[in-house]
Amino acid sequence: MDFKLFFDFKLKIMYNKYMKLNSKYIWDYDIKGLDLDNPKVLIWYLERKINYGDWESLDKKTLGKYLPKLKINPYLKHILRGFLKKNG
């Protein structure tokens, strides 16, 4: 998913300034054994990826399905809704 195409100039600045990926803070433990078929685990996983700026591997279909259930910053949710509406 290429979110860079979605952001306008100001959002790019906000993303680059505040949402830089730092995998040390996102995955401070082994995630290889996660059961992503379990909706609760998947929701937690998506929330964590989005909140820490790890958006590159997000699947549009999965994101669209679970976005209403995600407990994330309302501004980020608004951005993602707009992206999905435009590119979904």
Buried (B, 14 or more C-beta within 10 A) or exposed (E): BEBEEBBEEEBEEBBEEEBEEEEEEBBEEEEEEEEEEEEEEBBBBBBBBBBBBBBEEBEEEEBBEBBEEBEBEEEBBEBBBEBBEEEE
